[in-house]
């Protein structure tokens, strides 16, 4: 009798695992489909317009969260004492991107104004972090 109960438990466990995998795969397919852009040029990018010579002209498409800071693991690494380790983050959203200051010491400016809460970005915006200046560009 115990063998029958254990066998039924194993079958139930395998069925639950298959249901979980089915759910995970269908959720992943939805995420992949939603990430495809219909119009060419609808994505935003960050362009370094002022800062260290090695970074000038660098174009970074905003397709995933971008961390800007002095920490070595930052997506945009800037070795500047005016910039915190993890200073700011730019995150893509549907139809644009959001800029947020990550509690930096010297703050982040968007079009000359301090960023205290997350701000939506549009093409033409200027982000200033220490001596680094980035322009938001439509691609």
N, C-alpha and C positions, 0 to 999 in steps of 0.2 A: 504494500500500500504506500509506503514511504517513497519507493521508487517512482510510482505513478505521479505523486505530488511533485517531486523534484523534476521529473520530466516535463510536467505541465508548467512549472515555474520557469524552466529553461526556454520553453517555447514562447511564453509570455515575454520574457526578457529579450529574446531575439526579435520578436514582433515590435516591441517598444524601440529597440535600436534602429530597426528599419524605418519606423515612423519618424524618429528623430532625424535620421539621415535624409529622408524625403523632405522634411520641413526645412532642414538646413540648405539643401540644394535649391529648392524652390525660392527660398528667401534670397540666396546668393544670386540667382538668375535675375530676380527683380532689381537688385542693386546694380548689377552690371548693365542692364537695360536702361536704368534711369541715369547712369553716368554718361551715356552716349549723347553727344550734342548734335542737334539737328542742323543748326546753321553754322556755316564756317565763319570764324571771326567773332563768335559770341562769348568766348572766354576772355578773362582778364589776365594780365601779366604785370609783374613788377619790373621796372627798368631802373637801374642804378644811374642817377644823373649827377650825383656828387658824393664823394667819399674817397676811400683808398684807390689809388690808380689801378690796382689789380682788379677791382670790381667795376670800374666805370664801364658803362655800356652793357653790363650783364643783364640778360632778360630771363626772368624766372616766371614761367606760366603758373597761374594759381589753379592747379588741378588737385592739390591736396594741401593740408595745413602746412604753412611755412613759418618756422620759428626764426626770428631775427635776434641775434645776440652775440655776445663775446665768448660764450661757451663753445668749446671745440666741436661739439655735436650739432650745432645750429645749422639750419638749412642755408641761411645767409650769415656767414661768420665774419664778424667785423672786429678786428683787434684794436678797439678804441676804449680808453678808460671812461669815456662818457656813456658807454653802453653797458647795460647789465648783462649777466650771463645769459639769461633768457628774458629778453627785453619786451618783445612784442610778437604777436601771432596774427597771420592773415589766413583766414579760413574760407574756402569756397562755399557759396550757397547757391541755390537756384537763382540764376539770373545775375550773379555778381559775386561779391566777396565781403567779408567782415574783418575789420581791423580791431584788435584789442590789445591794450597795454597789459603786460603781465606783472603788475606791481613793481615796475622798474623804479630805480632811484631818481633818475633825471627826467622821466616822463617821455611820452610820445606825442608828436604834433601831427594833426591832420589839417592840411591847408592853413597852417599857422595857429590852430587852436588845440589846446590840450585834449587828449583822449582820456576820459575818465570812465566811460562806459563803452561797450562795443559799438562801433560805427560802421554803417554800410559804405562800401567803396563804389565809386563810379569812375569811368575813364576820365583822366585829366586830374584826378586828386593827387596831391603831393603829401608824402609821408616823410616827416623829419625825425630822425633818431640820432641824437648827438650830432656828429659831423656828416652823417649819412643821409642822403636824400634820395627817395624813391618816387617814381611817377607811376601811377596806375594807367595802364594802356590796354585798349581793347585789341584783341588778337583774333 
